[in-house]
Amino acid sequence: MAVSNLSPALCAPASSRPSHPKARPGYGKRSVPEQRPPREADFALLPDRERHIAGYVDALPEGAAMDIKSLAKSQPLYGQMAVGSALRALGVAGHLRHVRCLSGENGDQVRWVTRTFWSRVAHDNEWWDTLLAAEERRSAPMSTAKAVEPPAPAEPEAGAPAQVPAPAPAPVPESVPVSEPEPVHVPSQLPTPVVPQQRTAEPEPEPQSPPGPSPAFAALARLGRTDSRLALSAADCAALEQEVTEWFARGVDADYLTHALTAGLPASVDSPFGFVRRRLHDKLPPRLPATTPATQATPVRRLMMECTECGAPGRPEAFRDGLCRPCRESGPVV
């Protein structure tokens, strides 16, 4: 008896299939835009197993779970290994791509979600790269701040009375010159005698305290109190002060300096001055690179493709037929 070669997924009505689980919010199946209506011969050129899985996936709603375990559990014909091989073949045929998207809809919480973009029509690699690039641009955060323009002056409405400018103030008449009164003679008064001020003693200047030691000098002076094997004299501290200042200019503090000079000391130090000078030269820390502004930071990729076979993430242009290079070279797993 002849056996029909029609897809089992197309023969069985959707109501007779086991219920398929939904993925978590943000995960699962995503149909590509502008999908045409389904046809009976959509997957007719695929092998039996891939045709059955493709028909089953195509009938799933948006957001349905697309992991191998859920697909194998919801349809009884094929197990997990067979479903995984079928998904790999469908990716090579151009019907699906697995991607990871950076999602940050829940406040400041940022997480990676796995989605499967599904196309009823098979497409080549260039088409998928263009679609995923557009999807990444669409999911990128956009600044909502807009420049606030000053309001334009309101135009008078039709039929409204024109505004008449306020009349200029009337000129003030010039005042009539008035004759000045004659000055009254006042007898001169005797000058008040000036009493000379008494000289007071000038305050003596307060004695200025001598400037304290520099941070570099103080750090060297404390070495002997931290470890007696590195006791330095005042002349030794003054001679090494400039080298310690160079350490501080590179962003370290006194505690860092003390730990670097006293760590791993030998049992006895014959010349503390020579020992400290040698360590200051040998253990000089590097200068930290200047921090770049946040605007020049490397942009964070918000979408990466996953290999259909092994799940390794990467840039979409690094994949061919939905597979990374190692999986392409290893060949299909039947």
VEXDREN-2710 file (C-alpha; in Angstrom, 1 decimal):
% VEXDREN-2710
k/r/px/py/pz
1/MET/0.0/0.0/0.0
2/ALA/1.4/3.4/-0.9
3/VAL/2.2/5.8/1.9
4/SER/1.4/9.5/1.5
5/ASN/4.4/11.8/1.7
6/LEU/2.5/14.7/3.1
7/SER/3.8/16.4/6.2
8/PRO/2.3/15.0/9.4
9/ALA/2.2/18.5/10.9
10/LEU/0.0/19.6/8.0
11/CYS/-2.3/16.7/8.2
12/ALA/-3.0/16.8/12.0
13/PRO/-5.3/19.7/13.0
14/ALA/-3.9/22.1/15.6
15/SER/-6.6/21.3/18.1
16/SER/-5.4/17.6/18.2
17/ARG/-1.8/18.4/19.2
18/PRO/-0.6/18.6/22.8
19/SER/-0.6/22.1/24.3
20/HIS/2.8/23.8/23.7
21/PRO/4.3/25.7/26.6
22/LYS/4.9/29.5/26.4
23/ALA/8.3/30.9/26.9
24/ARG/9.2/33.4/29.6
25/PRO/8.4/37.0/28.7
26/GLY/10.9/38.3/26.1
27/TYR/11.9/34.8/25.0
28/GLY/10.6/32.3/22.5
29/LYS/9.4/32.5/18.9
30/ARG/9.5/35.7/16.9
31/SER/8.1/35.7/13.4
32/VAL/9.9/37.9/10.9
33/PRO/7.9/40.9/9.6
34/GLU/5.7/40.8/6.5
35/GLN/5.0/37.1/6.6
36/ARG/2.8/35.9/3.8
37/PRO/-0.2/33.6/4.5
38/PRO/0.7/29.9/5.0
39/ARG/0.4/27.5/2.0
40/GLU/0.2/23.7/1.9
41/ALA/3.4/23.5/-0.2
42/ASP/5.5/25.8/2.1
43/PHE/7.9/23.1/3.2
44/ALA/7.4/20.5/0.5
45/LEU/11.0/20.5/-0.6
46/LEU/12.3/19.6/2.9
47/PRO/12.9/16.0/4.1
48/ASP/10.1/14.3/6.1
49/ARG/11.5/15.1/9.5
50/GLU/12.4/18.7/8.8
51/ARG/9.0/19.2/7.0
52/HIS/7.2/17.9/10.1
53/ILE/9.1/20.1/12.6
54/ALA/8.8/23.1/10.3
55/GLY/5.1/22.8/10.0
56/TYR/4.8/22.4/13.7
57/VAL/6.9/25.4/14.5
58/ASP/5.2/27.5/11.9
59/ALA/1.8/26.9/13.6
60/LEU/3.1/27.9/17.0
61/PRO/2.0/31.3/18.3
62/GLU/4.3/34.2/19.1
63/GLY/6.3/33.7/22.3
64/ALA/6.1/29.9/22.2
65/ALA/9.0/28.0/23.8
66/MET/11.5/27.1/21.1
67/ASP/14.0/25.0/23.1
68/ILE/14.7/21.4/22.0
69/LYS/13.2/19.8/25.1
70/SER/9.8/21.7/24.8
71/LEU/9.6/20.9/21.1
72/ALA/10.3/17.2/21.6
73/LYS/7.8/16.9/24.4
74/SER/5.0/18.6/22.6
75/GLN/5.1/16.4/19.5
76/PRO/5.4/12.6/19.9
77/LEU/7.1/11.7/16.6
78/TYR/10.7/12.8/17.3
79/GLY/12.9/12.9/20.3
80/GLN/15.3/15.6/21.5
81/MET/18.3/14.5/19.3
82/ALA/16.1/14.4/16.2
83/VAL/14.5/17.8/16.9
84/GLY/18.0/19.3/17.4
85/SER/19.2/18.0/14.1
86/ALA/16.0/19.2/12.4
87/LEU/16.4/22.7/13.8
88/ARG/20.0/22.7/12.6
89/ALA/18.8/21.7/9.1
90/LEU/16.1/24.4/9.1
91/GLY/18.7/27.0/10.1
92/VAL/20.9/25.9/7.2
93/ALA/17.9/26.0/4.8
94/GLY/17.2/29.7/5.9
95/HIS/14.0/29.3/7.9
96/LEU/15.3/30.3/11.4
97/ARG/18.0/32.0/13.4
98/HIS/18.7/31.9/17.2
99/VAL/19.7/35.2/18.7
100/ARG/20.5/36.7/22.1
101/CYS/19.0/40.2/22.7
102/LEU/19.9/42.6/25.5
103/SER/16.7/43.5/27.2
104/GLY/16.3/46.3/29.7
105/GLU/12.5/46.9/29.8
106/ASN/12.2/46.2/33.6
107/GLY/13.6/49.4/35.0
108/ASP/17.4/49.3/35.2
109/GLN/17.6/45.5/35.1
110/VAL/19.5/44.4/32.1
111/ARG/19.5/40.7/31.0
112/TRP/20.1/38.6/27.9
113/VAL/17.1/36.9/26.4
114/THR/17.2/34.1/23.8
115/ARG/14.8/34.4/20.8
116/THR/14.2/32.4/17.7
117/PHE/13.3/34.3/14.6
118/TRP/11.2/32.2/12.3
119/SER/10.5/32.7/8.6
120/ARG/8.0/30.7/6.6
121/VAL/10.0/31.5/3.5
122/ALA/13.7/30.5/3.3
123/HIS/16.2/33.3/3.0
124/ASP/19.9/33.6/2.4
125/ASN/22.6/34.8/4.9
126/GLU/22.6/38.4/3.6
127/TRP/18.8/38.7/4.1
128/TRP/19.2/37.5/7.7
129/ASP/22.1/39.8/8.4
130/THR/20.1/42.8/7.2
131/LEU/17.1/41.8/9.3
132/LEU/19.2/41.3/12.5
133/ALA/21.0/44.6/12.0
134/ALA/17.7/46.4/11.7
135/GLU/16.4/44.5/14.8
136/GLU/19.5/45.7/16.8
137/ARG/19.0/49.3/15.8
138/ARG/15.3/49.0/16.7
139/SER/16.1/47.7/20.2
140/ALA/18.8/50.3/20.9
141/PRO/17.8/52.9/23.5
142/MET/16.8/56.2/22.0
143/SER/17.1/59.5/23.7
144/THR/13.7/61.1/24.2
145/ALA/15.1/64.5/25.1
146/LYS/14.1/67.1/22.5
147/ALA/15.3/70.6/22.2
148/VAL/12.7/73.1/23.6
149/GLU/12.2/75.9/21.1
150/PRO/11.0/79.2/22.4
151/PRO/7.3/79.9/21.6
152/ALA/6.7/82.0/18.5
153/PRO/4.9/85.3/18.9
154/ALA/1.2/84.8/18.5
155/GLU/-0.3/86.2/15.4
156/PRO/-3.5/88.3/15.7
157/GLU/-6.6/86.5/14.8
158/ALA/-8.7/87.5/11.8
159/GLY/-11.3/90.1/12.7
160/ALA/-9.6/91.0/16.0
161/PRO/-9.1/94.7/16.6
162/ALA/-5.5/95.7/15.9
163/GLN/-3.5/96.7/19.0
164/VAL/-3.0/100.4/19.1
165/PRO/0.4/101.4/20.6
166/ALA/0.2/103.4/23.8
167/PRO/0.5/107.1/23.3
168/ALA/3.8/108.7/24.1
169/PRO/4.0/110.7/27.3
170/ALA/3.4/114.4/26.8
171/PRO/6.5/116.5/26.9
172/VAL/7.1/118.2/30.2
173/PRO/7.2/122.0/29.8
174/GLU/10.4/123.7/30.6
175/SER/10.5/125.3/34.1
176/VAL/10.7/129.0/34.4
177/PRO/14.0/130.2/35.9
178/VAL/13.6/131.3/39.5
179/SER/15.9/133.8/41.0
180/GLU/18.2/132.4/43.6
181/PRO/18.0/133.8/47.2
182/GLU/20.9/136.0/48.3
183/PRO/23.4/134.2/50.5
184/VAL/23.2/135.0/54.2
185/HIS/26.4/136.0/55.8
186/VAL/27.4/133.8/58.7
187/PRO/30.2/134.8/61.0
188/SER/33.3/132.6/60.8
189/GLN/33.8/130.3/63.8
190/LEU/37.1/129.7/65.4
191/PRO/38.8/126.4/64.4
192/THR/38.5/123.5/66.8
193/PRO/41.9/122.7/68.3
194/VAL/43.2/119.3/67.1
195/VAL/44.4/117.0/69.9
196/PRO/47.3/114.8/68.8
197/GLN/46.7/111.1/69.0
198/GLN/48.8/109.1/71.4
199/ARG/51.1/106.6/69.9
200/THR/50.3/103.0/70.8
201/ALA/52.6/100.1/70.8
202/GLU/52.5/98.1/67.6
203/PRO/51.5/94.4/68.1
204/GLU/54.4/92.1/67.7
205/PRO/54.1/89.6/64.9
206/GLU/53.2/86.1/66.0
207/PRO/56.0/83.6/65.5
208/GLN/55.3/81.4/62.5
209/SER/55.6/77.7/63.1
210/PRO/58.1/75.9/60.8
211/PRO/56.4/74.0/57.9
212/GLY/55.8/70.3/58.6
213/PRO/57.3/67.5/56.7
214/SER/56.0/66.6/53.3
215/PRO/53.8/63.4/52.9
216/ALA/56.7/61.7/51.2
217/PHE/59.1/62.6/54.0
218/ALA/56.6/61.5/56.7
219/ALA/56.0/58.1/54.9
220/LEU/59.8/57.4/54.9
221/ALA/60.1/58.4/58.5
222/ARG/57.4/56.0/59.5
223/LEU/59.1/53.0/57.9
224/GLY/61.4/52.5/60.9
225/ARG/58.4/52.4/63.2
226/THR/56.6/49.9/61.0
227/ASP/59.7/47.7/60.7
228/SER/62.9/48.5/62.6
229/ARG/65.1/47.0/59.8
230/LEU/64.2/50.0/57.6
231/ALA/64.9/52.7/60.1
232/LEU/66.1/55.8/58.2
233/SER/67.7/59.0/59.4
234/ALA/66.5/62.5/58.6
235/ALA/69.2/62.9/56.0
236/ASP/68.1/59.5/54.4
237/CYS/64.5/60.6/54.3
238/ALA/65.4/63.9/52.7
239/ALA/67.6/62.2/50.0
240/LEU/64.7/59.7/49.1
241/GLU/61.9/62.2/49.4
242/GLN/61.8/63.0/45.6
243/GLU/61.5/59.4/44.6
244/VAL/58.6/58.8/47.0
245/THR/56.9/61.9/45.6
246/GLU/57.1/60.2/42.2
247/TRP/55.3/57.2/43.6
248/PHE/52.5/59.4/45.0
249/ALA/52.2/61.2/41.6
250/ARG/51.3/57.8/40.1
251/GLY/48.2/57.4/42.3
252/VAL/49.4/55.3/45.3
253/ASP/49.1/56.3/48.9
254/ALA/51.3/55.9/52.0
255/ASP/49.8/52.5/52.9
256/TYR/50.6/51.1/49.5
257/LEU/54.1/52.5/49.6
258/THR/54.7/51.0/53.1
259/HIS/53.5/47.6/52.1
260/ALA/55.6/47.6/48.9
261/LEU/58.8/48.5/50.8
262/THR/58.3/46.2/53.8
263/ALA/56.9/43.1/52.1
264/GLY/59.3/40.1/52.1
265/LEU/62.2/41.7/54.0
266/PRO/65.3/39.6/54.5
267/ALA/66.3/38.5/58.0
268/SER/68.7/41.5/58.3
269/VAL/69.2/44.7/56.3
270/ASP/72.7/46.0/56.4
271/SER/72.0/49.3/54.7
272/PRO/68.4/50.5/55.1
273/PHE/69.0/53.5/52.9
274/GLY/70.4/51.5/50.0
275/PHE/67.7/48.8/50.4
276/VAL/64.8/51.3/50.3
277/ARG/66.3/53.2/47.4
278/ARG/66.7/50.0/45.4
279/ARG/63.1/49.0/46.1
280/LEU/61.8/52.5/45.2
281/HIS/63.5/52.1/41.8
282/ASP/62.6/48.4/41.2
283/LYS/58.9/48.6/42.3
284/LEU/57.9/51.9/40.8
285/PRO/54.2/51.5/39.9
286/PRO/53.1/52.2/36.4
287/ARG/51.1/55.3/35.5
288/LEU/47.4/54.6/35.1
289/PRO/46.0/55.4/31.6
290/ALA/43.8/58.4/31.3
291/THR/40.1/57.5/31.5
292/THR/38.2/58.0/28.3
293/PRO/35.0/59.9/28.3
294/ALA/31.8/57.9/28.4
295/THR/30.8/59.3/25.0
296/GLN/33.8/57.6/23.4
297/ALA/33.3/54.2/25.0
298/THR/32.9/51.2/22.8
299/PRO/29.2/50.8/22.0
300/VAL/27.6/47.7/23.6
301/ARG/26.1/45.2/21.2
302/ARG/22.5/44.6/21.9
303/LEU/22.0/41.5/19.7
304/MET/24.2/38.5/19.1
305/MET/23.5/35.4/17.0
306/GLU/23.6/31.9/18.5
307/CYS/24.9/28.9/16.7
308/THR/22.0/26.6/15.9
309/GLU/24.2/23.6/16.7
310/CYS/26.2/24.4/19.8
311/GLY/24.6/27.7/21.0
312/ALA/27.9/29.7/20.9
313/PRO/27.1/33.5/20.6
314/GLY/28.8/35.8/18.2
315/ARG/28.4/38.6/15.7
316/PRO/25.8/37.8/13.0
317/GLU/28.3/38.3/10.1
318/ALA/30.6/35.6/11.7
319/PHE/27.9/32.9/11.1
320/ARG/26.9/31.1/7.9
321/ASP/23.6/29.3/7.6
322/GLY/23.1/29.9/11.4
323/LEU/26.3/27.9/12.3
324/CYS/29.6/28.9/13.7
325/ARG/32.9/27.9/12.0
326/PRO/33.6/24.8/14.1
327/CYS/30.1/23.4/13.6
328/ARG/30.2/24.1/9.9
329/GLU/33.5/22.3/9.6
330/SER/32.4/19.3/11.7
331/GLY/29.5/18.6/9.4
332/PRO/25.8/17.8/10.3
333/VAL/24.8/15.5/13.1
334/VAL/22.2/13.0/11.9
END
